[in-house]
Amino acid sequence: MRQFAVIGLGRFGYQVAETLARKGASVIAVDINETLVEKAKNIVSDAIQLDSTDEEALKASGIVNVDVAVVSMGEDVESSILTTALLKHIGIKEIVARATTDLHAQILERVGATRVVFPEKDMGLRVAHSILAPGVLEYFELGADYNLAEIAVKGEFVGKNLRELDLRTRFGVTVIMIMKKLWETTKEGELTEKEVRELPNPDYVVKEGDILVVVGNSKDLETLEKHVK
């Protein structure tokens, strides 16, 4: 089982930790605020109060053993940068860091973040799903346990038509759109890439790089997510 750490338990960080834990992941939740740590104790594997800019405290917490760390205290720019740098230093290979500005994002990438997200654009739910299943590019809750996800085509999906894949029977989800990249030549003779969206046709053969937009309930989408990891 992959292990995760979420550092910073404000609204964004708490949602990431809660979603990861709800999906059965092992999560260490960290914050300097005791109240926020107490709130998270009932939903995660371990909740720890500490200063994430203290390298020795980080090592002692067990974070050194996680596969992915999420640095979510975006408002405290200095702490988020230093925490990201320390996580890189102690050997965390995948670091997802929250940024508040483009400059903040650039600095986070320089000090070790492998991915930067903006809370205004990336809700905690979507970030958590994309961490659990990298093949899931987008994830939206539509209400009444009915969700939409964008799935990158890869592995056994490549080269099969939608009828052969039979995602509705196998996973209980419905393909509502296909997004694909096409190259076209401009009047100046230059090649440009454009995105094409089309309705699903049972005979359409999916290719690597295509994106399937699917809808289904959370349980069925979770099964599909695990399949496309």
N, C-alpha and C positions, 0 to 999 in steps of 0.2 A: 504494500500500500504506500502510495506517495504521501509524504508529509509536507505540511504547509505551516508557515508562520505569517501572521498578520500583525503588523506593528503600527499602532495608532487605531484606537477604537471609537473614533467619531462616527457619524452616521454612515459615511462611505465604508470605512474599515469594518464596522460592525456588520454591515450587510454582506460584505465579502466573506467574513468569518462565518456568519450564520449560514450562508448559502453553501459554502464548502462543507461545513459540518453536517448540514441537512442531507448532503449528497453522500455522507458516509466517510468523508476524508478525516484524517487526523490533523487537528489544527492547534497550534500554539498561538494564543492571543496575548498581545503585549501592549501595555500602555503605562505611562507614568502616573495616570490618574486612578486612584484606588476605586472610586465609584464606578468608573467604566469597566475596570477589571472585574469587579464583583458582578456587574450586570452580565458579563460574558461567560462567567463560570459555568452556568447551567447549559450552555449550548456547545462548548468546545471541549477538546480533550484536556487542555491545560490553559489556564489564564494566569498571567504573571505580571505583577507590578514591578517595573524597573525603568531605568533611564537607558533608552536604546543607544545613546551616544557614549555609553560606558562599555568599552570592548570586553572587559573581564566579565561584566554582568551578562552581556550577550552570550558569551561562551558558556557561562555557568547555567544559563537558562535551557540549554539543549538545542538552541536554534541552529547551532553549527551542523546539526544532523538533518535539517530539513532539505527538501528538494527545491521548494519554491518559497521565496519570502516576498510578501507584499508590504511595501512601505507606504502607509496611507495617511500620514500626518502632513498633508499638503500645505496647510496654512503656516506651520512652523518650518519655514524654508530651510533655515540653518540646520535644524535637527534632522530634517528629511535627507538633506545632502550628506551630512556626516554619518547618519545611520546607513545610508546606501553604500557609502565608501567603506564602512566597517564590515558590512555584510560581504562585500566583494573581497575584502582583505582576509576574512576568516574562511573563505572558500565556497560561499553560496553561489551556485552556477546560474540560477535563474532568479532574477530580482525584478519584480514589477513595482514601479514607483509612481506615486501620484504627484502630478505637477499642477501648478496654478497659472503659470505663464510659459511662453515659448522659451524664454531665457532659462527659467527654472528647469524645464525639460532638457535643454541642451546640457546644462551642468550635471543633471542626474545621469544622463547617458555617458558623459565624460568620466564620472567617478565610478561607474559600474552597473547602472541599470540596464537590463537587457530589453526592457519594454517600459515605456512611459505612457500613462493614461491621464486623461483630464476628466475630473468628476462631472463637469458640465456636459461632456460628450459621452462618457462611459459610466453608466450606472454600476453600482457594486455587483448587482445580480449578473449583469452581462460579463463583467470582468471575471467573476468567479467561474462562470460556465466556460469561458474561453481558456481559463487556466486548467480546468479539469479535462477539457477536450479541445486541444489545439485545432482540430478540424472544424470546430464550430466558430464561424466568423462573427455572427451576430446572434443575439438571443433576446426575445421580447415576450413579456407576459401580456396576453390579450384579455385575461380575465376568465373566471370560471374554470380555472385549471386548463386553459386552452392557450398554447404558446406557439410562437413562430421562431424558427431558427434557420440560419443560412449555413449550409454544410458544404465544405470544400470536397470535391470529388477526388478520391485517391484509392490506392490499393485495389481490392477486388471489384470496386465499382467501375473502374476504367475499362472502356471497351464494351460495356454491356448496354443494351437499350433499357428504357424504363420498364418495359413489360417483363424483361428478364429479372431486373432488380426487384420488382414487385414489393416495393417498400411498404405499401399499405398492409399486405398480408404478413410480411416478415416482421415489421416493426410497428404497425398501427399508425403510421404517419402518411400524410398526403402531400405530394409534390404539387405546388401551386404555380411555380415559376422556375425557369432556368435562366441563369445569368452566365454569359460567356464572353470571352474576349476575341475580337476579330481584328485583323490587320487590313487596312485599306490604303491605297495610294492617293495622295493629294494631287491637285492640279500641278503642283511644283515637282511632282515625282518623288515626294518623301513618303516613307511608310509611317503611319500613325496607328495607334491602338485605340479601339473604341469598345465600350461595353454594350452588348446587345441583350435585351430581355425578351423572352418569348414564353408563350404558354406551353405546358408539357404535351408532348406527343408520345404515345406508347412506343413508337418505333425510333424515337430519338436515341442515338448512341452517345452516351456521356463520355467526355474526354477529360483528361487531367487538366485542371485549371478551371473547369466548369464549377459553378456554384448552384446547388439545389436549394431552393427556398421551400421549406416544408412546414406544415402545421400539425399539431397533435397535442395530446395531453402530456403533462410533465413526465410521467412515468415512461411513456413510450419514447419520448424524445431523449430521455436519459439512457434508455437501452440503445438507441441509435448513436448517441454521443460516444458511448463506450466502444461501439463497433468501429467508429471512424478515428479513434485515437492514433 
